[in-house]
Amino acid sequence: MKIKNLLPLAGTILFIIIGLSSCESDISTIGSEILGDETPNGILDESHTVISYSKKLGPLQSNRLPSYQLGVYNDPVYGKSTVNLLSQLTMEKNNPKFGDSARVDSVFVYLPYFSEGTTVDSVTTYELDSIYGISPINVNIYKSNYFLREYDPEAGFQEFQNYYTNQGAEFENYIDTELGKVEQFIPTRNGYIYNEGTDEEEKLGPGLRVKLDSTFFQTAIIDMEGKEELRNNNNFKNYLRGIYFKVNSPTNDGSLFLFDQSKANISIFYSYYDEDSEGRKDKVFKLNFNGINVNTFENELPSHIQTAVDNPNTETGNENLYIRGGDGIISVVELFGKDLDNNGVADELELLRSKKWLVNEANLVFYVNQDIVAGGASEPERIMIYDLKNSNVLADYTSDPTNGLEPIEAFTNHFGRLERGTDGNGKYYKLKITDHISNIINKDSTNVPLGIVVSQNVKNRTTQKLKEAMEPSIKEVPSSSVISPEGTVIYGNATSNQEKKLKLQIYYTEPN
């Protein structure tokens, strides 16, 4: 956003002269090659201390997510990540009646991808969203005996129970009968047409659809008609406690998808004897996925990245910053250096506050390390910045005029999209934090550490808790980061590449 200079013309000319004659090497203007066609108004100051480093996040809350993942994704930089799923099922209605001599014909589980369908001449074609990788995976589906509680007994049942990304081994101790499996599965844009259990042809959009064991559901559901276990969903969730999806890849690669749990279900197609017609009639009974769902992660980070994120330089910063979604990696940015006089305010910030600058624009520009990142479609399109201390967005988020657009285009004033070169590879992300910096300088707002994460949907403001808080004040991360499998590598403040090192850019006007 371009903000007009508020000073008279003569004052503007004076500042230009002062700017040109200044001997400070960090006071300059920046060209359109870096920031676009328009250069922000004011004098540019890039002299203030920025410390940046990356940390591997500990176990993250992975229930109550906006959507869920399943599959294996082999990131070109970060290696393989395997994402499994435990789901609690609910009945579509309480105390169901299945009719006389009810008999299961077939059972299918369906996890629909996010997709957009276009129908022409009764033929629907689909455009898929949130599919990663093109190699086959194997999916095994089991009955689970692990009880997923809604409320936490250690908090006196006054708070929701959290489940975490590292609980896969614990969940697998409770798996029981295998209900179904599919091998060499690759997500496609094909939908499904069927007429099982119905009198008319039915259509489903693209997704994972797997046939399950009919005998199990005959015994566990249909034959239980009228029993207490099916009286209501509270009883049912304790009776049939869940199903567990375990995935693996027959190759070193794989594929992973996000799915819409609000439309996921197990469909039990059955028939019963109808006295009126003196014959059998088809019906379907559905178990839905609107109970508790939990994703678990198994990551295989390359050793050099594991070492870097386990041993960050929190004093002077690092050359490279790593960010990755899932139970991933966060980068931290700390501004304005040390508080050497121990008065609670960084010394550089004290000096800034005394100058009373009008902040026209403030940016953090994160340049992609193209020597490490493969580029192209595997690069995340969006990253986010947020207040670590309060686990909240910055002031610039609420004032961004693009907030009403679709997620891929929303909040681009604050969270600039990945700027790509003519080769399609990522060059940089520009995060505009003008309001945040102005409030710190002119309104005595707290200078908090900032978190940088990948985001799958910048419009989502919910957060997920860490099992244990980490320094500096990392207690929660945006939910949209946990559901994003992608990652990138960007230059930090300590890189020797002066053109691409991370700096805080402040364009300012001095007061009259």
N, C-alpha and C positions, 0 to 999 in steps of 0.2 A: 504494500500500500504506500503510495507516495503522499507525503505530507508537506504542504507548502511552508516555506520559511516565513516565520512571523516577524522577522526584523525588517526595517526599512531597507531600501535598495543600497543606500550608502553604507549601512552596517554590514550588509551582505558582502559588498566589495571589500570592505575592511577585513572581514574574516578570511576571504579568499587570499588576500595579500599576506595575512598572518600565517595562514596554512601553508602557503608556498615557501615562506621564509623560515618556517620552523625547522629546527635541527633534530627533532625527535623522529627517528626512523620508523616508528610504529604509527605515526599520524600520517595518513594518506587518504587518497580516494581509491575506489575500486572500480574496475571497468565493467562494461557490459558483457564481456566474455565470461565473467564469473557470475554475475548476479542478474543477467538479463539485459534488456534494452534500456531500462531506466535505472540511473544511479540515485540512491536515496539522497534527500537534501541534508545539508549540514556537514560538519567536520567529522571525519572518521577517526576514532580512537580504537586501536587494537592492542594497547599497551598493558592491559590488566591481566593479572595472573589467572590462568585456567589450569586446573589439575583434573586429569581424566584417566580412568582405569576401568578394568572389567572384572566382574566376579561371577563365578558359577553359583547360581541360585541353589539353595537347599530345597528339600521337598516342599511342593506347592499344593495348596488346596485344589483338587481337581473334580469336585462335585459342584453343582449349581453353576455350571458354565453355560454360556449362551448357545453353544453347540459342542459336538463331540467328534473325536477323530477315531479312525481305525486303520491300521496298516503299518507298512514299513517304508520309511523314506530315507534314502541315502543322499545326504546333502554333499555337494562337491567339495565343500570346505570342512564341514563339521562331522562328516561320517554318518553312520547308520543310527537311526532312531526307530525303535519298535514300540508301537502304541497299542495296548490292549484295552479292553472295555468290560466292566462289570455293570450290569443293568438290573434294576428292580422293576418287575412287571406289575401292572394293575389290570383288573378286569374292566371291560367296557361297561358292564353293569353288575350290580350286586345280586347275589342269590339267583343266578341264571337258571332258566328252565330249558332243557334241551329237547324234550319230547320223548315219546315212546320209542324204545329200541334204538336210541341214538348211536350212530356208528361213525367214527372218524374216517374220512376218505383220504385226506392229505393235510399237511401242515407246512406252512412256509413262514420264515422270518424275513422281514423286509426293512432295510435301512436305506432311505432315499437320499440321494445326493442333492445338493443345492443345484438347481437347474432352471432354465427358462425354456418353455415349450412354445413352438409356433406351428399352428395347424393350417394346412393348405390342402383342399380337396380331401378332407378326412384323414390326411396323413400328417402326423405330428413329428417334428424334428426338434431335438433338444440341444441347447447350448449349456455345457457343464461349467460349474464354478467350484473352486476349491478341491481340485484333483491334483495330486502331486506324484510324479513318477509314472512310468509306463511298463514296468516289469511285473511279472506275476508274483502273487502271494498265496499262501495257504491259510485258510481260516478254519479253525476248529471251534465248535460251539458246545458248551457244557452246561448242565444243570449246576447251579452253585448253592451251597449250603451256608454261605456267609450271610449273616443278617445285617442289613444296612439300616441303621437306626436314623430316625429323623432328628432326634434331639440328643444332646450330649449328657449322659448321666453324671459325668464329673462336674458339670455346671448346674447340677440340680434340675436337669431337663428344662432349663430356662433359655438355653442357646442351641442353635442348630449344630448338629454333629458335622465335623469336617472330615473329609477323606483326602488322601494325599497321593501324589504322583509316584511315590516309592513303595506303595503297598502291594505291588504285583505278586511278590513271593508269598505274602500273607494270604491274599485272595486265592492263590492257586493251591494252598493247603486245604481248601474247602471245595474244590471242584469234584463233581460226582459223575453221573452218567453222561457220555457223549451223546448229544442230541442230533448232531449233523456236522457236515464238513463240506468244504469246497476246496479243490486244489487248482493251482495254476490260474488263479482268478486275477483278471485285469479289469479295472473299471472302464466301461464304455458308455457312449451316449445313447445306447439302445434302451427303449422302454420295454414293458412287458404287456402282452395281451393274453388273457386267460378267461375261462368260464367255470373254474372249479368252484363248487359250492354255490353257484348262482344260476339263474335261468338266462341271464344275459351276459354278453361279452363285456369284460372289464378291462380297463387300461391303467397301467401304472407307469410313472416316470422312471428314469434310470436310477439304479441303486443296486445294492447287494441283496439278492433274493436267493435264499438257500432252503432246500427241502429238509424238514426235520422229522424225527422219529414219530410216526403216527401212533404206535402202540403206547409210547410214553404218555402222550396227551390224551389218549383214550382213558388210560388208567388214572392219570393225575388230574384231569379236568372233567371230561364228560361223565365218567362213572362216579364222580363226587357230587353230582347234583343233589341238592337238598342238605348237604353236610355243612357243619359249622365252618369248615375251612373256606367255603365259598360264600359264606353269609354276607361278608362285606370285605372291602379291600384291606382293612387293618388285619383281619384274620388271614386273608390271602397272602399278604406280603410276608407274614411269618411262616406260612405253609410252603409256598413255592417261592423261595427267597431270592431267586434271581437267575440270570444266565450269564455265562462268562465267555467272551470272545477272545480267543488266543490266536495270534497271527505269527507267521514266520515267512521268510523269503527263501525259495529254493536257489536263488542266486545271491550275489552280494548286493543287488539293487532291490527294488520293490516298488510298490505303489501305496499311496495313502489317500484317504478321502475324509472330508468333513461331511457329516450327515445331519439331517433335520430330525431331532428326536421327537418333536411334536407330531410327526407323521409316520414315525417308525412303529411297527407292530409285528406280532405273531398272529397269523390268521389260521384258525382251525376250521377247515372245511369239513362239514359232517352232514349226514342225512338222518332223518327220523321217519317213523311210520305215522302217516296222517290218516286218521279215521275217515274224514270227510271224503277224501279222494281214494281211500282204500289203497294207497300206494305210498312210496317214499318221496319225501321232499328234501331238497337241498337247502342248507343254511350255512352261515359262517359266524363264528364267535371270535372276537379279537381280544388279545392281550396287548396293552399299550406300554410305551416306554416313558410314561410321564411320572414314574417314581424317581428314585435316586439313581443317577448314572455317575460312574467314576472312570476316568482315564488313568492308566498307569503307563510309565515310560521306562524304557531301557535304552540308554544312550551309549554309544561307543565313540567317544571323542578321540581325535588324534592326540598323541602324547604331548606334542609341543603346545597345543592349545590348552590341554588339561593343565600343564605346568604353568602356562601364562595366567590362567584364570584362578589358579590356586595360590599364586604368589604375586598379586598385583602390587605395583609401586604406588602406594597411597600418599606418599610424600611429594614426589615430583612428577608423577604420572607416567604413562606408558606410550610407546611408539605407536602401537596398534590397539584399536578398541574392537572387541568382539561383542556382537549381539546376536542372540538366537532365541527363537520362540520355544514353546513347550515348557518343560521344567528346565529352562535354558540358561542363558547368560545375559546379564544386564551390564550396561556401562554406566558409570557414575561421573558426573561433572560437578566440580566444586569451583566456585568463582571467588575472585578477589583476595586470595591468599590468606596469610596468617593474621591472627590477632595477637601481635607481639606485646602490646601494652596491657593485655588481659582485661580489657574493659567490656568485652562481650561483642565487639564489632571489629571486623577485619580492618586493618590499618588502611588499605587501599580504598575501601568503601567509605571510611570516615572522610578521607580527602575528597572523594567524589561528592559526598553529601554537602561538603562545605562549598563546592563550586556551584551547586544548584542548577545543573544543566537541564535544559529542556531536551528530553530524549526523543528524537524524531524516529529512530528505528534502531532496534538491537537484534542481532542475529548470531546464531551458532551455525556454521557451515561445516558439515561432516563430509569429507571427501572419501569416496570409496577407494580402497587400496586395490587397484586393478591388477597389481602383480600377484595378488593372492586370490581374489574373487574371480570365479569363472565367467561371470556376467550373464546377460540374457535373462531368460524366463525364471531361472532359479533365484534371482535377486528379489528381496522383498520390496514391494512398491511403496510401502509406508513405514515410517518409524514414528515413535511418540516420545515426548518429553513430559515429565511430571514431577511433582513435588514429593520427594521421598519421605520427608518428615511427617507430612499430613496425608500421604497416600492419595493425593488429589491432583486434578489438572491445574495448570497455571491460569492467571487472569486472562491471558491471550486466547484461551480456549473459548471462554464465554463471550468474547467480543468478536469472534471470527464471523464475518458475514456469509461465509460459505457453509455454515452449519446445516442448512436444510437440504443440501445436495445429496446425491447417492454416495454411499460410503467411499468409493474409490476417488471421488472428487471433493468430498466434504473436508472442511477444516484445512484447506490447502494454503490459506494465508498464514496460518500458524504452523502446521505440519506440512511443509512443502513436499510434494511427491518427488520420487526419485527422478532427478534430471538425467536423461540418457543422451549419449552421444549418437552420431549418425550410424554407428555400428550396432546400436541397440543396447550397449553395455552401460551400466550405471556410472555416473560421474560424481554426483553429490546430492545430499539432502540439505536444504536450508530450512532451519527451524527459527521462525521469527518469535522473539520473546520480548517485544517492545514494552508491553504493559507490565510484564514481570520486572524488568530492569528499572523502568521508570518508578514503579512502586517501591522498589528497594532503595533507590536513590532519594526520591522526593517524598515518600510517605512512610519512611522508616519500617517498611515491611521486612520480615525476617529473611535473611540470606540463607536459604535452605539448600542442602545438596539436591541435585537433580538426577533423575533416572532416565536412561535412554533404552527403549525396548523396541523390538519389532511389533507391528500391529497388523492384525488381520482385518480389523474394522475399527477405525478411529472414532466412530460415532458411539461406540459402546463405552460407557463410563463405569461399569462395574469392575470390581477388583477381586483378586484371589489372595488369600492369606498364606504367608510362609509358615511352615510348621514351627520354625524358630527364627526370630528376628536376626538380621545381620547388620553389621556396621557398613555404611553410616546410615542408620535409621531406616533400613530396608525391611518393612513389615508386610507390605502388600505389593502386588504388581497388577497391571491392567489385565482383565480377563482376555482381552483380544490378543495379548501376547502369548498366553498359555495355549490358545487354539491355533497358533501360527507355527507351522513346521520349519519355516525358512529362517535364514540367517545371512549376515554379511560381515565384512571387516572394513573398518574405517580408520583413518589416520587419527592418532591422538595428539596431545599437545607436545609430547616429547619426541616426535619424529624429526629427523634431520631434513625432511623435505619441507622447506620453509613456505613454499607456495601452497601446500596442502595441509599444513599443520592446523590443528584446531585452535581457533582464536575466538574471543568474544568481540564482535564488531558493534561499536556504539556510534551511531551518527547523532550528533548533538548540536544544539544551538546554545551559545552562552547567553545569560540574562543581560538585560540592559544595565 
